[in-house]
Amino acid sequence: MTQTAAAQAGSATKPGFALVFAVVVAGVVMSNLDMFIVNVALPDIGAQFSGSSLASLSWILNAYAVIFAALLIPAGGLADRTSPRQAYLLGIAVFTVASAACAVAPGVWILVAARVVQAVGAAMLIPASLGILLAAAPPEKRVPAVRAWTAISGLAAALGPVAGGLLTELDWRWVFLINLPIGLFALLVGARALPRTPKRATTDRLDLVGAALLTLGIAVVALGLVKSEDWGWISVEVLGSLAIGVVLLGLFVLSSARHPSPILPLDLLRIRPVGPATLANLLFAVAFGAMLLSSVLWCQQVWHWSPLKTGLAIAPGPLMVPFLAMGVGPVIRRFGSGAVSATGSVLFGAGIGWWIYRLDTAHDYAGGLLPGMLLTGVGVGMVVPTLVGAAVAALPPQSFSTGSAVVTMARQVGSVLGVALLVAFLGTPGDGDPITSFDHGWEFTLASTAAAALACVFIPRPKKTAA
């Protein structure tokens, strides 16, 4: 570590680090809440914009998912080359202004356009936030800091559906207005509190070709996945999107290998904990995305519960995440990240298996949905912070934001894939036996969980694991 970086890391022991963490958390909470709140508000948005088709309404969610996933790594790489601090503050500003535009949108397509701008802001602030946190913390405190960062994300996921239900009761526009005070706090306090982090030392030209290839490749793949329900998995549009995306990503790898300063240094993926942990992260995100959507659909389509009641029913699972994320450190030190994340995957799978065994049309929440929800929550709390910590703890300081973006992008793409595949397994609502359809979806979720557990086994155990 350079002398400057060491000085910055040492500042983590001072009281000012708590303020840095609070500013970083504000952006993470804002962006994570937004992903979960908007889902709940979608029916009310459609009711106000009368005449809007389901296809056009779906782009309120799809446009955000596609742009966010596509821009994460280019935004993270740019933050490392310039300034993670500036990237974070700019991302907060863009996200906040876009949230205000969403709240006053007079029609669906203006709302979609504002959501695209929101996604740009989120793609800038998320990798930069973790990059700032990693740079501010001393090496021995980076993994606990990552666990805390992940715990806050889990808490936001737990509160999102509940907050969405409550805010939607007032007016759907409040799901966007709630971002304004959080964003203003992060901007005003962050401008003074955030440290100046080390940037990648290079005088080479910016890898614009690589950035374009990666952005387009991820965007096209994500587009094919999120539209698979409408277009059909074997349609020309979906297969063509996936094929074009694979070709573009292949060209990106070739371009990166030849560029003196690529947007994504391929050497990062050769760091042993980073590669397997990122793969496991992607596979587990497939299972997590499918699990979360299936629980919402079960409550609303099979049990016919309201959005608020559904949010309250789901909340106990994600609420387990912060406690596990903060308390799993001693277990990781003793058994290693691979063993802990693999065990968490098994517990997550046990929760899914319980739903297959126990859930039926009878409204048995305490004996049916809740035990599986708690088991999956324990699994997420053991797996996600452990995998993120294992991947980012080994990153060099000048690549904190880029490496964090790789991990986040894997989670985002995995979640989009999980949602798309679950919808394909469930089929059209009302067709056939719902219990059989959900069982098929949960069997797919179990298969994804097993693949993630297998990938976790290949995460090497360091000789000395940071607390």
C-alpha positions as CSV (number, residue, x, y, z in Angstrom):
1,M,0.0,0.0,0.0
2,T,1.3,3.5,-0.8
3,Q,2.0,6.0,1.9
4,T,-1.0,8.1,0.9
5,A,-3.3,5.0,1.0
6,A,-1.9,3.9,4.3
7,A,-2.6,7.4,5.7
8,Q,-6.1,7.2,4.4
9,A,-6.6,3.7,5.8
10,G,-5.4,4.8,9.2
11,S,-8.1,7.4,9.3
12,A,-10.6,4.5,9.6
13,T,-9.7,4.3,13.3
14,K,-10.7,7.9,13.9
15,P,-14.3,9.1,14.7
16,G,-14.6,10.5,11.2
17,F,-14.9,7.0,9.8
18,A,-18.3,6.6,11.3
19,L,-19.4,9.6,9.3
20,V,-17.9,8.3,6.1
21,F,-19.7,5.0,6.7
22,A,-23.0,6.9,7.3
23,V,-22.7,8.8,4.0
24,V,-21.8,5.6,2.1
25,V,-24.7,3.8,3.7
26,A,-27.1,6.6,2.7
27,G,-26.5,6.0,-1.0
28,V,-26.6,2.2,-0.6
29,V,-30.0,2.4,1.2
30,M,-31.4,4.8,-1.3
31,S,-30.5,2.7,-4.3
32,N,-31.4,-0.6,-2.7
33,L,-34.8,0.6,-1.4
34,D,-35.6,1.9,-4.8
35,M,-35.2,-1.5,-6.4
36,F,-37.7,-3.1,-4.1
37,I,-40.2,-0.3,-3.5
38,V,-41.0,0.3,-7.2
39,N,-42.1,-3.3,-7.7
40,V,-44.8,-2.9,-5.1
41,A,-46.0,0.4,-6.6
42,L,-46.3,-0.8,-10.2
43,P,-50.0,-1.6,-10.1
44,D,-50.9,1.8,-8.8
45,I,-48.7,3.5,-11.4
46,G,-50.6,1.6,-14.1
47,A,-54.0,2.6,-12.6
48,Q,-53.1,6.3,-12.7
49,F,-51.7,6.1,-16.3
50,S,-54.8,4.7,-17.7
51,G,-54.5,3.0,-21.1
52,S,-50.9,1.9,-20.4
53,S,-50.2,-1.6,-21.4
54,L,-48.4,-4.1,-19.2
55,A,-45.6,-4.2,-21.7
56,S,-45.0,-0.5,-21.3
57,L,-45.3,-0.6,-17.5
58,S,-42.7,-3.4,-17.4
59,W,-40.1,-1.1,-18.8
60,I,-40.3,1.0,-15.6
61,L,-38.5,-2.0,-14.0
62,N,-36.7,-3.4,-17.1
63,A,-35.0,-0.2,-18.2
64,Y,-33.5,0.3,-14.8
65,A,-32.3,-3.3,-14.6
66,V,-30.7,-3.3,-18.0
67,I,-28.9,0.0,-17.7
68,F,-27.8,-0.6,-14.1
69,A,-26.2,-4.0,-15.0
70,A,-24.6,-2.7,-18.2
71,L,-22.9,0.4,-16.7
72,L,-21.6,-1.0,-13.4
73,I,-18.1,-2.1,-14.5
74,P,-17.4,0.9,-16.9
75,A,-18.6,3.2,-14.0
76,G,-16.4,1.4,-11.5
77,G,-13.4,1.5,-13.8
78,L,-13.9,5.2,-14.5
79,A,-14.1,5.8,-10.7
80,D,-10.8,4.1,-10.1
81,R,-9.1,6.1,-12.9
82,T,-10.4,9.4,-11.7
83,S,-11.8,9.6,-8.2
84,P,-14.2,7.3,-6.4
85,R,-15.2,10.2,-4.2
86,Q,-16.3,12.4,-7.1
87,A,-18.0,9.4,-8.8
88,Y,-20.0,8.7,-5.7
89,L,-21.1,12.3,-5.2
90,L,-22.0,12.7,-8.9
91,G,-23.9,9.4,-8.7
92,I,-25.9,10.6,-5.7
93,A,-26.7,13.9,-7.4
94,V,-27.8,12.1,-10.6
95,F,-29.9,9.6,-8.7
96,T,-31.6,12.3,-6.5
97,V,-32.5,14.5,-9.4
98,A,-33.8,11.6,-11.4
99,S,-35.9,10.5,-8.4
100,A,-37.5,13.9,-8.4
101,A,-38.2,13.6,-12.2
102,C,-39.8,10.2,-11.6
103,A,-42.1,11.7,-9.0
104,V,-43.4,14.4,-11.3
105,A,-43.5,12.3,-14.5
106,P,-46.8,12.9,-16.4
107,G,-46.7,9.7,-18.4
108,V,-45.2,6.2,-18.5
109,W,-42.4,6.8,-21.0
110,I,-41.2,9.9,-19.3
111,L,-41.1,7.9,-16.1
112,V,-39.1,5.2,-17.9
113,A,-36.7,7.8,-19.2
114,A,-36.2,9.1,-15.6
115,R,-35.7,5.6,-14.4
116,V,-32.9,5.2,-17.0
117,V,-31.2,8.3,-15.5
118,Q,-31.7,6.8,-12.0
119,A,-29.9,3.6,-13.2
120,V,-27.0,5.7,-14.4
121,G,-26.7,7.3,-11.0
122,A,-26.9,4.0,-9.2
123,A,-24.3,2.4,-11.4
124,M,-21.9,5.3,-10.5
125,L,-22.6,5.3,-6.8
126,I,-22.7,1.6,-5.8
127,P,-19.2,0.5,-6.9
128,A,-17.7,3.9,-5.8
129,S,-19.4,3.5,-2.4
130,L,-17.7,0.2,-1.7
131,G,-14.4,1.5,-3.2
132,I,-14.5,4.4,-0.7
133,L,-15.2,2.1,2.2
134,L,-12.4,-0.3,1.3
135,A,-9.9,2.5,0.9
136,A,-10.9,4.2,4.2
137,A,-10.7,1.0,6.2
138,P,-7.4,-0.6,7.3
139,P,-6.7,-4.0,5.7
140,E,-7.7,-6.0,8.8
141,K,-11.0,-4.1,9.0
142,R,-12.0,-4.4,5.3
143,V,-14.0,-7.6,5.5
144,P,-16.0,-6.5,8.6
145,A,-16.7,-3.2,6.7
146,V,-17.9,-5.2,3.7
147,R,-20.1,-7.3,5.9
148,A,-21.6,-4.1,7.5
149,W,-22.2,-2.7,4.0
150,T,-23.9,-5.9,2.9
151,A,-26.0,-6.0,6.1
152,I,-27.3,-2.5,5.3
153,S,-28.2,-3.8,1.8
154,G,-30.1,-6.7,3.4
155,L,-31.9,-4.4,5.7
156,A,-33.0,-2.2,2.8
157,A,-34.2,-5.3,1.0
158,A,-36.3,-6.3,4.1
159,L,-37.8,-2.8,4.5
160,G,-38.3,-2.2,0.8
161,P,-41.6,-4.1,0.3
162,V,-43.0,-2.9,3.6
163,A,-42.0,0.7,2.8
164,G,-43.4,0.4,-0.7
165,G,-46.7,-0.8,0.6
166,L,-47.0,2.1,3.1
167,L,-45.9,4.8,0.7
168,T,-48.1,3.5,-2.1
169,E,-51.1,3.8,0.3
170,L,-50.4,7.6,0.2
171,D,-49.4,7.9,-3.4
172,W,-47.1,6.0,-5.7
173,R,-45.1,9.2,-6.3
174,W,-43.8,9.0,-2.7
175,V,-41.8,5.9,-3.5
176,F,-39.5,8.3,-5.5
177,L,-39.8,11.4,-3.3
178,I,-38.5,9.4,-0.3
179,N,-35.1,9.5,-2.0
180,L,-34.8,13.3,-1.9
181,P,-33.9,13.8,1.8
182,I,-31.5,10.8,1.8
183,G,-29.8,12.1,-1.3
184,L,-29.4,15.6,0.0
185,F,-27.9,14.3,3.2
186,A,-25.4,12.2,1.3
187,L,-24.4,15.2,-0.9
188,L,-24.1,17.8,1.8
189,V,-22.3,15.7,4.4
190,G,-20.3,13.6,1.8
191,A,-18.8,16.7,0.2
192,R,-17.0,17.4,3.5
193,A,-16.6,13.9,5.0
194,L,-15.6,11.6,2.2
195,P,-11.9,10.9,1.9
196,R,-9.9,11.3,-1.3
197,T,-9.2,7.7,-2.3
198,P,-6.2,6.4,-4.4
199,K,-6.7,6.2,-8.1
200,R,-5.2,3.9,-10.7
201,A,-1.9,5.3,-11.8
202,T,-1.9,5.4,-15.6
203,T,-1.3,7.8,-18.4
204,D,-2.8,5.5,-21.0
205,R,-5.8,6.5,-23.0
206,L,-9.3,5.5,-21.7
207,D,-10.5,2.2,-23.0
208,L,-13.5,3.6,-24.8
209,V,-13.9,0.6,-27.2
210,G,-13.8,-1.9,-24.2
211,A,-16.3,0.2,-22.3
212,A,-18.7,0.3,-25.2
213,L,-18.3,-3.5,-25.9
214,L,-18.9,-4.4,-22.3
215,T,-21.8,-2.0,-21.9
216,L,-23.6,-3.1,-25.0
217,G,-22.9,-6.8,-24.3
218,I,-24.3,-6.8,-20.8
219,A,-27.2,-4.6,-21.9
220,V,-28.2,-6.9,-24.8
221,V,-27.9,-10.0,-22.6
222,A,-30.0,-8.3,-19.8
223,L,-32.5,-7.2,-22.4
224,G,-33.0,-10.8,-23.7
225,L,-33.4,-12.0,-20.2
226,V,-35.9,-9.5,-18.9
227,K,-38.0,-9.8,-22.1
228,S,-37.9,-13.6,-22.3
229,E,-41.5,-13.9,-20.8
230,D,-42.9,-11.6,-23.5
231,W,-40.8,-12.8,-26.5
232,G,-40.5,-16.5,-25.6
233,W,-37.3,-18.3,-24.7
234,I,-36.8,-19.9,-28.1
235,S,-37.9,-16.7,-30.0
236,V,-35.5,-15.1,-32.5
237,E,-35.4,-12.0,-30.3
238,V,-34.3,-13.7,-27.2
239,L,-31.9,-16.1,-28.8
240,G,-30.5,-13.3,-31.0
241,S,-30.0,-11.0,-28.0
242,L,-28.2,-13.7,-26.1
243,A,-26.0,-14.6,-29.1
244,I,-25.1,-11.0,-29.9
245,G,-24.4,-10.4,-26.2
246,V,-22.0,-13.3,-26.0
247,V,-20.2,-12.2,-29.2
248,L,-19.8,-8.6,-27.8
249,L,-18.5,-9.9,-24.5
250,G,-16.0,-12.1,-26.3
251,L,-14.8,-9.1,-28.3
252,F,-14.6,-7.2,-25.0
253,V,-12.3,-9.8,-23.5
254,L,-10.0,-9.7,-26.6
255,S,-10.0,-5.9,-26.6
256,S,-9.1,-5.9,-22.8
257,A,-6.3,-8.3,-23.3
258,R,-4.7,-6.0,-25.8
259,H,-5.3,-2.6,-24.2
260,P,-2.6,-1.1,-22.0
261,S,-5.2,0.1,-19.5
262,P,-8.5,-1.7,-20.0
263,I,-11.7,-0.7,-18.3
264,L,-11.6,-4.1,-16.6
265,P,-8.1,-5.4,-15.9
266,L,-8.4,-9.1,-16.6
267,D,-5.7,-9.7,-14.0
268,L,-8.4,-9.0,-11.3
269,L,-10.2,-12.2,-12.3
270,R,-7.0,-14.2,-11.9
271,I,-6.8,-13.3,-8.2
272,R,-7.9,-16.7,-6.8
273,P,-10.6,-15.6,-4.3
274,V,-12.1,-13.1,-6.9
275,G,-12.9,-15.5,-9.7
276,P,-14.6,-18.3,-7.8
277,A,-16.3,-16.0,-5.3
278,T,-17.7,-13.9,-8.2
279,L,-19.0,-17.1,-10.0
280,A,-20.6,-18.3,-6.8
281,N,-22.1,-14.9,-6.3
282,L,-23.7,-14.9,-9.7
283,L,-25.1,-18.4,-9.2
284,F,-26.5,-17.6,-5.8
285,A,-28.0,-14.4,-7.1
286,V,-30.0,-16.6,-9.6
287,A,-31.4,-18.5,-6.7
288,F,-32.0,-15.4,-4.6
289,G,-33.8,-13.5,-7.3
290,A,-36.0,-16.5,-8.0
291,M,-36.7,-17.1,-4.3
292,L,-37.7,-13.4,-3.6
293,L,-40.0,-13.1,-6.6
294,S,-41.6,-16.5,-5.9
295,S,-42.5,-15.6,-2.3
296,V,-44.1,-12.4,-3.5
297,L,-46.1,-14.1,-6.2
298,W,-47.2,-16.9,-3.9
299,C,-48.6,-14.4,-1.4
300,Q,-50.3,-12.3,-4.0
301,Q,-51.4,-14.9,-6.6
302,V,-52.1,-18.0,-4.5
303,W,-53.1,-16.5,-1.2
304,H,-54.4,-13.2,-2.7
305,W,-52.7,-11.0,-0.1
306,S,-52.3,-7.2,-0.4
307,P,-48.9,-5.7,-1.2
308,L,-48.5,-4.4,2.3
309,K,-49.4,-7.8,3.9
310,T,-47.1,-9.5,1.4
311,G,-44.2,-7.1,2.4
312,L,-44.7,-7.8,6.1
313,A,-44.8,-11.5,5.4
314,I,-41.6,-11.5,3.5
315,A,-39.7,-9.1,5.8
316,P,-38.6,-11.7,8.5
317,G,-36.3,-13.4,6.0
318,P,-34.3,-10.4,4.9
319,L,-34.2,-9.1,8.5
320,M,-32.1,-12.1,9.4
321,V,-29.4,-10.9,7.0
322,P,-27.9,-8.0,9.1
323,F,-27.5,-10.1,12.2
324,L,-25.8,-13.0,10.3
325,A,-23.7,-10.6,8.2
326,M,-22.2,-9.0,11.3
327,G,-22.0,-12.1,13.4
328,V,-20.5,-14.6,11.0
329,G,-16.9,-13.2,11.2
330,P,-15.6,-15.6,13.8
331,V,-17.0,-18.6,11.9
332,I,-15.3,-17.4,8.7
333,R,-12.0,-17.1,10.5
334,R,-12.2,-20.6,11.8
335,F,-13.6,-22.5,8.8
336,G,-12.9,-20.2,5.8
337,S,-15.1,-18.3,3.4
338,G,-15.8,-21.3,1.1
339,A,-17.1,-23.6,3.9
340,V,-19.3,-20.9,5.4
341,S,-20.8,-19.8,2.1
342,A,-21.4,-23.4,1.1
343,T,-23.1,-24.1,4.4
344,G,-25.2,-21.0,3.9
345,S,-26.2,-22.3,0.5
346,V,-27.3,-25.6,2.0
347,L,-29.5,-23.8,4.6
348,F,-31.0,-21.6,1.9
349,G,-31.8,-24.7,-0.1
350,A,-33.4,-26.2,3.0
351,G,-35.8,-23.2,3.1
352,I,-36.7,-23.8,-0.5
353,G,-37.2,-27.5,0.1
354,W,-39.5,-26.7,3.0
355,W,-41.7,-24.7,0.7
356,I,-41.9,-27.6,-1.8
357,Y,-42.8,-30.0,1.1
358,R,-45.2,-27.8,3.1
359,L,-46.8,-24.9,1.2
360,D,-50.3,-25.4,-0.2
361,T,-53.4,-23.2,-0.8
362,A,-54.2,-23.2,2.9
363,H,-53.1,-19.9,4.5
364,D,-50.6,-21.5,6.9
365,Y,-48.1,-18.7,7.3
366,A,-46.5,-19.7,10.6
367,G,-46.1,-23.4,9.6
368,G,-45.6,-23.0,5.9
369,L,-44.1,-19.8,4.5
370,L,-42.4,-18.4,7.6
371,P,-40.0,-21.3,8.4
372,G,-38.7,-21.3,4.8
373,M,-38.4,-17.5,4.8
374,L,-36.3,-17.7,8.0
375,L,-34.1,-20.5,6.6
376,T,-33.5,-18.6,3.3
377,G,-32.7,-15.5,5.3
378,V,-30.1,-17.3,7.4
379,G,-28.6,-18.6,4.2
380,V,-28.5,-15.2,2.5
381,G,-26.9,-13.7,5.7
382,M,-24.1,-16.4,5.6
383,V,-23.6,-16.4,1.8
384,V,-23.8,-12.9,0.4
385,P,-21.5,-11.0,2.8
386,T,-19.1,-13.9,2.9
387,L,-18.8,-14.0,-0.9
388,V,-18.5,-10.3,-1.4
389,G,-15.9,-10.1,1.4
390,A,-13.9,-12.9,0.0
391,A,-13.9,-11.3,-3.5
392,V,-13.1,-7.7,-2.6
393,A,-10.7,-8.2,0.3
394,A,-8.0,-9.4,-2.1
395,L,-8.3,-6.4,-4.4
396,P,-5.5,-3.9,-4.8
397,P,-6.4,-0.4,-3.6
398,Q,-6.3,1.2,-7.1
399,S,-9.0,-1.3,-8.3
400,F,-11.4,-1.2,-5.4
401,S,-14.3,0.3,-7.4
402,T,-13.7,-1.8,-10.5
403,G,-13.5,-5.0,-8.5
404,S,-16.6,-4.1,-6.5
405,A,-18.4,-3.3,-9.7
406,V,-17.6,-6.8,-11.0
407,V,-19.1,-8.4,-7.9
408,T,-22.2,-6.2,-8.0
409,M,-22.6,-6.8,-11.8
410,A,-22.5,-10.6,-11.2
411,R,-25.2,-10.3,-8.6
412,Q,-27.4,-8.1,-10.8
413,V,-27.1,-10.3,-13.9
414,G,-27.7,-13.4,-11.8
415,S,-30.8,-11.8,-10.2
416,V,-32.2,-10.8,-13.6
417,L,-31.5,-14.4,-14.9
418,G,-33.2,-15.9,-11.8
419,V,-36.3,-13.8,-12.2
420,A,-36.6,-14.5,-16.0
421,L,-36.1,-18.3,-15.5
422,L,-38.6,-18.5,-12.6
423,V,-41.2,-16.7,-14.7
424,A,-40.6,-19.3,-17.5
425,F,-41.1,-22.1,-15.0
426,L,-44.2,-20.7,-13.5
427,G,-45.9,-20.0,-16.8
428,T,-49.0,-17.8,-17.2
429,P,-50.9,-17.1,-14.0
430,G,-54.1,-19.1,-13.8
431,D,-52.9,-21.9,-16.1
432,G,-52.9,-25.3,-14.6
433,D,-52.2,-26.2,-10.9
434,P,-50.4,-23.3,-9.2
435,I,-48.8,-25.5,-6.6
436,T,-47.2,-27.7,-9.3
437,S,-46.0,-24.6,-11.2
438,F,-44.4,-23.1,-8.0
439,D,-42.9,-26.5,-7.2
440,H,-41.2,-26.5,-10.6
441,G,-39.9,-23.0,-10.0
442,W,-38.6,-23.9,-6.6
443,E,-36.9,-27.0,-8.0
444,F,-35.1,-24.8,-10.4
445,T,-34.1,-22.5,-7.5
446,L,-32.7,-25.6,-5.6
447,A,-30.6,-26.5,-8.7
448,S,-29.2,-23.0,-8.8
449,T,-28.4,-23.1,-5.1
450,A,-26.6,-26.4,-5.5
451,A,-24.5,-25.0,-8.3
452,A,-23.6,-22.0,-6.1
453,A,-22.6,-24.3,-3.2
454,L,-20.4,-26.2,-5.5
455,A,-18.7,-23.0,-6.7
456,C,-18.2,-22.0,-3.1
457,V,-16.0,-25.1,-2.5
458,F,-13.4,-23.7,-4.9
459,I,-12.9,-20.5,-2.9
460,P,-9.4,-20.8,-1.4
461,R,-8.9,-20.4,2.3
462,P,-6.1,-17.9,3.0
463,K,-3.5,-18.7,5.6
464,K,-4.7,-15.8,7.7
465,T,-8.2,-14.5,7.3
466,A,-9.0,-10.9,8.3
467,A,-11.5,-10.5,11.1
